[in-house]
């Protein structure tokens, strides 16, 4: 199992980095992205702090830890510059908190994340056909999430991805140990959203590709 979207107590998660990683490893995870919520107030602190911890953990553990960030509730006009800055600060993977239907995310966030070159768009909500097509063009992955609430629109995301020829990844958006679903459970949730067996395999292969790319 791989999840490239998780949170610690550096934002609104319950666990520290080491405990989150250990609990994921115990559930059979081979790689995990630690992507705490960030804006201008904490961007540099989170990337630096998680990055230092990930470096030490990667030196002694089999599970691979990727220090990333999830830009969250950032005004769309500021997102592209913040993505660029996050990369310069050392973020290995960059997600943007998409227009989930259960939070008041500003309209235009999905488009700004995709055009700005994020690696993945988290829980994109009722993503438009135009934005899905742009994601396909830009190589931005659209997330199928196992997270309660955010998962309400997984089926819509799948339909938009198919029409546009975009790529998907499956993430847990874990905020606690109970959110760290097994691969089997992730497959069941993805199947419930309408993904075929081949599409589910493709999602995990995409995650593998990202892990290899950022750690090499």
C-alpha angles and dihedrals in degrees: 000000000000128000119181094185120067139131138221134190087280082086125001101321125111102227139061119245097260094047093047090051093047093049090049091049090051089055091054101264115157096190137013134189115215104208111166122189112269146175132164092296098064108011098109095040094053097045092048096044097045091042093057092048093046091052092055094044093049089055093060109022134071093219112085117233119204119197108218143142140231112214103217132196090343112155107260094239089061098046102085093052091046092051089054092047093048090056092050089050090056107263107159095199129021126201129176123215101246132212098285113179093231097063134049096251112169115257110252094040093111092051093046092050093050097042089045092058105248114172093232139004110226119223094340094196114202092356113189126242089242093054092046089052090050089050089054090050095046097041093241114154119231114218128237102198133206090198116118114249095013088063092066091092099041091109092054091049090052091053093049092047092052093050093048100038091236125152129249138205128193115230134174101214085211119197096166139019090264089062092061097098122191122250089254092055091046089053091050092051091048091048089051088056089056102261117148122229090258092050091050091051089049091053092056093043088054089053090049090052092052092049092051092046097051097041098047 
